[in-house]
Amino acid sequence: MKKILVAVLVFTAVLSLTSCRNKKEQDKMQQQVEKVKENVNDAADKVSDKVEDGADAVKDAWKDTKQDVKKGAEKAKKEIKEGYNEVKKEASKKLD
């Protein structure tokens, strides 16, 4: 009877130690998985912010380019008009 009782106690002790060890390892693994999830989410947020910043920079550059082109077109139009008027004056002088 004592042998059976001791065997049951030893089995219970071994079982409780084994289940506790696994639980601690599972908790550690779960914590590591949570850390990885947080790190991935943080990295994704940072990448998203950088992409948005880049998109804003492209939009600003595009606006600046449009303004520069518009100014250049207006300047060219003015110079062409002045050149046309000069040619017209010269032509009318030669015709007279």
Z-matrix of the N, CA and C atoms (Angstrom, degrees):
N
C 1 1.441
C 2 1.526 1 110.35
N 3 1.337 2 115.16 1 -41.27
C 4 1.458 3 119.03 2 179.79
C 5 1.524 4 110.78 3 -63.16
N 6 1.327 5 116.47 4 -37.73
C 7 1.449 6 120.12 5 -179.33
C 8 1.531 7 110.79 6 -64.88
N 9 1.307 8 115.89 7 -39.79
C 10 1.461 9 120.02 8 179.53
C 11 1.530 10 109.88 9 -67.09
N 12 1.326 11 115.73 10 -42.78
C 13 1.460 12 121.14 11 179.68
C 14 1.532 13 110.26 12 -63.38
N 15 1.330 14 116.72 13 -44.43
C 16 1.468 15 120.56 14 178.63
C 17 1.526 16 109.64 15 -64.94
N 18 1.305 17 118.60 16 -40.86
C 19 1.459 18 122.01 17 179.21
C 20 1.526 19 110.71 18 -63.03
N 21 1.339 20 116.43 19 -41.35
C 22 1.465 21 120.53 20 178.48
C 23 1.525 22 109.68 21 -65.00
N 24 1.334 23 118.04 22 -43.65
C 25 1.465 24 121.61 23 178.91
C 26 1.530 25 111.28 24 -63.20
N 27 1.326 26 116.95 25 -43.79
C 28 1.466 27 120.70 26 179.17
C 29 1.524 28 109.78 27 -64.25
N 30 1.316 29 117.02 28 -44.39
C 31 1.458 30 121.21 29 178.72
C 32 1.523 31 110.91 30 -60.65
N 33 1.336 32 116.84 31 -42.58
C 34 1.468 33 121.81 32 179.09
C 35 1.523 34 110.27 33 -64.10
N 36 1.334 35 116.35 34 -43.62
C 37 1.460 36 120.18 35 179.60
C 38 1.529 37 111.12 36 -63.89
N 39 1.310 38 116.88 37 -44.79
C 40 1.461 39 121.30 38 179.01
C 41 1.519 40 110.20 39 -63.41
N 42 1.295 41 116.99 40 -43.38
C 43 1.458 42 121.02 41 179.68
C 44 1.527 43 111.25 42 -62.61
N 45 1.327 44 117.14 43 -43.93
C 46 1.465 45 119.95 44 -179.10
C 47 1.530 46 110.71 45 -68.01
N 48 1.308 47 118.93 46 -38.34
C 49 1.458 48 121.21 47 178.24
C 50 1.520 49 111.13 48 -67.39
N 51 1.292 50 116.31 49 -40.90
C 52 1.455 51 120.84 50 179.99
C 53 1.520 52 110.93 51 -65.62
N 54 1.294 53 117.65 52 -44.63
C 55 1.465 54 120.17 53 -178.77
C 56 1.528 55 110.58 54 -68.46
N 57 1.316 56 118.53 55 -33.94
C 58 1.466 57 120.93 56 177.76
C 59 1.520 58 110.64 57 -67.35
N 60 1.319 59 117.30 58 -41.88
C 61 1.458 60 121.04 59 179.61
C 62 1.522 61 110.49 60 -62.43
N 63 1.290 62 117.05 61 -44.69
C 64 1.455 63 120.39 62 -179.85
C 65 1.518 64 111.33 63 -63.89
N 66 1.322 65 115.80 64 -39.01
C 67 1.449 66 119.31 65 -179.05
C 68 1.522 67 110.55 66 -65.62
N 69 1.327 68 116.63 67 -40.88
C 70 1.462 69 119.54 68 178.46
C 71 1.520 70 110.16 69 -64.00
N 72 1.312 71 116.81 70 -41.90
C 73 1.457 72 120.25 71 178.58
C 74 1.526 73 110.32 72 -65.57
N 75 1.325 74 115.57 73 -39.53
C 76 1.461 75 118.89 74 178.30
C 77 1.529 76 110.22 75 -64.30
N 78 1.352 77 115.69 76 -40.98
C 79 1.461 78 118.89 77 178.51
C 80 1.524 79 111.03 78 -63.68
N 81 1.328 80 116.41 79 -40.79
C 82 1.463 81 119.85 80 178.09
C 83 1.523 82 110.49 81 -63.42
N 84 1.321 83 116.05 82 -43.93
C 85 1.459 84 119.85 83 179.08
C 86 1.526 85 110.71 84 -62.81
N 87 1.318 86 116.17 85 -42.01
C 88 1.459 87 119.97 86 -179.98
C 89 1.526 88 109.94 87 -64.38
N 90 1.331 89 117.74 88 -40.31
C 91 1.461 90 120.71 89 177.79
C 92 1.534 91 110.79 90 -63.81
N 93 1.324 92 116.06 91 -41.05
C 94 1.460 93 119.33 92 178.40
C 95 1.525 94 111.07 93 -64.82
N 96 1.318 95 116.34 94 -40.55
C 97 1.463 96 119.98 95 178.04
C 98 1.532 97 109.87 96 -63.06
N 99 1.325 98 116.71 97 -41.96
C 100 1.467 99 120.20 98 178.41
C 101 1.530 100 110.88 99 -63.14
N 102 1.341 101 117.06 100 -40.69
C 103 1.463 102 120.67 101 178.11
C 104 1.527 103 110.54 102 -62.45
N 105 1.327 104 115.71 103 -42.76
C 106 1.461 105 119.77 104 178.81
C 107 1.526 106 110.34 105 -62.57
N 108 1.331 107 116.54 106 -43.63
C 109 1.469 108 119.95 107 178.46
C 110 1.522 109 110.59 108 -59.53
N 111 1.339 110 116.84 109 -45.06
C 112 1.464 111 120.58 110 179.83
C 113 1.524 112 110.61 111 -62.96
N 114 1.333 113 116.87 112 -43.01
C 115 1.464 114 120.21 113 179.78
C 116 1.516 115 111.57 114 -63.83
N 117 1.320 116 116.57 115 -40.70
C 118 1.469 117 120.30 116 178.15
C 119 1.529 118 110.09 117 -65.16
N 120 1.319 119 116.70 118 -42.93
C 121 1.470 120 119.59 119 178.89
C 122 1.528 121 111.01 120 -64.08
N 123 1.340 122 117.00 121 -41.55
C 124 1.465 123 120.12 122 177.86
C 125 1.527 124 110.97 123 -62.58
N 126 1.321 125 115.82 124 -44.03
C 127 1.462 126 119.72 125 179.36
C 128 1.527 127 110.49 126 -63.23
N 129 1.320 128 116.99 127 -41.65
C 130 1.466 129 120.74 128 179.01
C 131 1.529 130 110.74 129 -63.36
N 132 1.330 131 116.58 130 -40.11
C 133 1.466 132 120.01 131 177.59
C 134 1.524 133 111.21 132 -63.33
N 135 1.338 134 116.17 133 -43.05
C 136 1.459 135 119.90 134 179.82
C 137 1.523 136 110.95 135 -63.94
N 138 1.324 137 116.35 136 -42.72
C 139 1.468 138 120.31 137 178.98
C 140 1.521 139 109.98 138 -63.65
N 141 1.319 140 116.30 139 -42.06
C 142 1.459 141 120.60 140 179.14
C 143 1.527 142 110.72 141 -61.11
N 144 1.334 143 116.04 142 -43.22
C 145 1.465 144 119.88 143 178.30
C 146 1.525 145 111.14 144 -62.30
N 147 1.325 146 116.33 145 -42.68
C 148 1.466 147 120.17 146 -179.90
C 149 1.530 148 110.73 147 -65.02
N 150 1.314 149 117.01 148 -39.94
C 151 1.468 150 120.67 149 178.69
C 152 1.525 151 110.03 150 -64.00
N 153 1.323 152 116.71 151 -42.85
C 154 1.466 153 120.12 152 178.36
C 155 1.522 154 110.84 153 -63.44
N 156 1.350 155 116.40 154 -41.58
C 157 1.466 156 119.88 155 177.70
C 158 1.525 157 110.61 156 -62.27
N 159 1.323 158 115.93 157 -41.68
C 160 1.460 159 120.13 158 178.51
C 161 1.523 160 111.56 159 -64.46
N 162 1.312 161 116.52 160 -41.15
C 163 1.464 162 120.31 161 178.53
C 164 1.521 163 110.47 162 -63.67
N 165 1.336 164 116.70 163 -41.06
C 166 1.464 165 120.03 164 177.54
C 167 1.525 166 110.92 165 -63.57
N 168 1.327 167 116.67 166 -40.43
C 169 1.466 168 120.32 167 179.02
C 170 1.519 169 110.67 168 -64.05
N 171 1.327 170 117.38 169 -39.82
C 172 1.465 171 121.07 170 178.63
C 173 1.527 172 109.99 171 -65.30
N 174 1.335 173 116.42 172 -42.23
C 175 1.466 174 119.31 173 178.65
C 176 1.523 175 110.74 174 -61.60
N 177 1.345 176 116.36 175 -43.23
C 178 1.469 177 119.97 176 179.19
C 179 1.526 178 110.77 177 -63.73
N 180 1.319 179 116.70 178 -42.73
C 181 1.462 180 120.44 179 178.98
C 182 1.524 181 110.34 180 -63.18
N 183 1.318 182 117.19 181 -39.69
C 184 1.465 183 121.42 182 179.24
C 185 1.525 184 110.44 183 -64.14
N 186 1.334 185 116.76 184 -43.19
C 187 1.466 186 119.82 185 178.17
C 188 1.523 187 110.54 186 -61.91
N 189 1.347 188 116.43 187 -44.24
C 190 1.460 189 120.46 188 179.19
C 191 1.527 190 110.55 189 -61.90
N 192 1.320 191 116.54 190 -41.67
C 193 1.464 192 120.89 191 179.71
C 194 1.525 193 110.47 192 -63.23
N 195 1.336 194 116.36 193 -44.06
C 196 1.461 195 119.64 194 178.67
C 197 1.532 196 110.78 195 -60.15
N 198 1.327 197 116.53 196 -42.16
C 199 1.461 198 120.15 197 179.66
C 200 1.528 199 110.60 198 -65.12
N 201 1.347 200 116.14 199 -42.39
C 202 1.461 201 119.48 200 179.15
C 203 1.528 202 111.09 201 -63.11
N 204 1.313 203 116.59 202 -42.18
C 205 1.470 204 120.36 203 178.95
C 206 1.522 205 110.34 204 -64.22
N 207 1.329 206 115.99 205 -41.71
C 208 1.460 207 119.49 206 179.74
C 209 1.526 208 110.79 207 -63.12
N 210 1.333 209 116.10 208 -44.14
C 211 1.464 210 119.82 209 178.34
C 212 1.521 211 111.07 210 -63.78
N 213 1.338 212 116.13 211 -41.74
C 214 1.459 213 120.19 212 178.69
C 215 1.517 214 111.69 213 -63.81
N 216 1.322 215 116.62 214 -39.68
C 217 1.464 216 120.84 215 179.04
C 218 1.522 217 110.33 216 -65.94
N 219 1.315 218 116.73 217 -41.17
C 220 1.467 219 119.62 218 179.26
C 221 1.529 220 110.47 219 -65.26
N 222 1.328 221 116.60 220 -40.54
C 223 1.470 222 120.99 221 179.02
C 224 1.524 223 110.22 222 -65.00
N 225 1.330 224 116.96 223 -43.94
C 226 1.469 225 121.11 224 179.00
C 227 1.527 226 110.30 225 -63.06
N 228 1.316 227 116.27 226 -40.90
C 229 1.474 228 120.53 227 179.86
C 230 1.531 229 109.91 228 -62.25
N 231 1.322 230 114.98 229 -42.59
C 232 1.464 231 119.97 230 -179.73
C 233 1.531 232 110.17 231 -64.90
N 234 1.336 233 116.69 232 -44.43
C 235 1.467 234 120.54 233 -179.41
C 236 1.529 235 111.19 234 -65.65
N 237 1.335 236 116.29 235 -39.22
C 238 1.467 237 119.88 236 178.20
C 239 1.520 238 109.98 237 -64.42
N 240 1.331 239 116.27 238 -42.34
C 241 1.460 240 119.90 239 179.93
C 242 1.529 241 110.38 240 -63.65
N 243 1.346 242 116.71 241 -42.14
C 244 1.462 243 120.27 242 178.34
C 245 1.529 244 110.31 243 -64.02
N 246 1.335 245 116.04 244 -42.97
C 247 1.469 246 119.52 245 178.09
C 248 1.517 247 111.71 246 -63.10
N 249 1.313 248 116.87 247 -40.69
C 250 1.465 249 121.43 248 178.09
C 251 1.520 250 110.21 249 -60.87
N 252 1.330 251 116.06 250 -45.74
C 253 1.471 252 119.92 251 -179.67
C 254 1.533 253 110.71 252 -63.50
N 255 1.327 254 118.08 253 -38.27
C 256 1.464 255 120.83 254 178.76
C 257 1.530 256 110.45 255 -65.77
N 258 1.327 257 116.48 256 -43.35
C 259 1.465 258 120.26 257 178.85
C 260 1.517 259 109.92 258 -64.34
N 261 1.301 260 116.86 259 -39.48
C 262 1.468 261 121.48 260 179.31
C 263 1.530 262 110.16 261 -63.28
N 264 1.336 263 116.89 262 -42.52
C 265 1.473 264 120.39 263 178.68
C 266 1.520 265 110.51 264 -64.02
N 267 1.316 266 115.82 265 -44.53
C 268 1.458 267 120.58 266 -179.46
C 269 1.530 268 110.31 267 -63.12
N 270 1.312 269 116.31 268 -41.25
C 271 1.470 270 120.36 269 -179.64
C 272 1.526 271 110.48 270 -65.47
N 273 1.331 272 116.05 271 -41.76
C 274 1.459 273 118.34 272 -178.72
C 275 1.548 274 110.52 273 -69.26
N 276 1.326 275 118.01 274 -32.31
C 277 1.478 276 121.20 275 177.11
C 278 1.532 277 109.68 276 -65.50
N 279 1.328 278 116.92 277 -41.22
C 280 1.452 279 120.21 278 -178.48
C 281 1.523 280 112.35 279 -72.35
N 282 1.308 281 115.30 280 -29.59
C 283 1.466 282 119.83 281 178.69
C 284 1.518 283 112.35 282 -75.45
N 285 1.315 284 116.85 283 -25.53
C 286 1.461 285 119.63 284 -178.09
C 287 1.454 286 111.71 285 -78.76
